Amino acid sequence: MSSLELEAEPAAIKVTVTDEKLAIDLADGRTLIVPLGWYPRLKHATDLERQNWRLLGDGYAIEWPDIDEHIGIEGLVAGHKSGESQASLSRWLEQRTNHL
């Protein structure tokens, strides 16, 4: 079995979030686009919450502080979806409903 070796750590430089997609421009010129459904917290967030993001470090991850979401760029490149359990997501959604 072979494993993937990256020549350089992928780094984000720009993030765009729509109602349907998450697009990340990388420093090497690529753009990754994934369905927003891969990240349920982003899917359930308001547009204002989705637009409040920041890059961590040199772009190794993206953080959305309003919804406590963190996405690593290396995981995105590898095609990993959110690993949050349904129970955790349900608790988070319930808290949001109680606070809105």
Long-range contacts (C-beta under 8 A, 24 or more apart in sequence): 4-78, 6-74, 6-77, 9-60, 9-73, 9-74, 10-73, 10-74, 10-76, 10-77, 11-58, 11-59, 11-60, 11-73, 12-55, 12-59, 12-60, 12-61, 12-62, 12-73, 13-55, 13-59, 15-53, 15-55, 15-62, 17-42, 17-50, 17-51, 17-53, 19-47, 22-71, 24-62, 24-73, 24-76, 26-73, 27-59, 32-76, 32-77, 34-76, 38-81, 38-82, 39-69, 39-71, 39-81, 39-82, 40-82, 40-84, 40-89, 41-67, 41-68, 41-69, 41-82, 41-84, 41-89, 41-92, 42-67, 42-69, 44-93, 44-96, 45-69, 68-92
